[in-house]
Amino acid sequence: MRYNLDTTLTGIKIHHSSADPSLIAAAQRLYNKGLITQADGGYLTPMGHEAAEQAQMLLGLLTPLP
């Protein structure tokens, strides 16, 4: 959910010295599954981009209406 899906030119960088350990672990799991290009963030892979789109659609469906 932290990636901007409007462009493939924007990645994220997780700084191991200051990031929450759960965020570091989450990035490692995404990398292990081939969804991002680097264990510390990087860019979404094509499969990662598709998964992120699906996750955002699902989140939109599960979010209560005002």
Secondary structure, DSSP 8 states (H G I E B T S, - for coil): --S-TT-SS--EE--TTTS-HHHHHHHHHHHHTTSEEETTEEEE-HHHHHHHHHHHHHHHHHS---
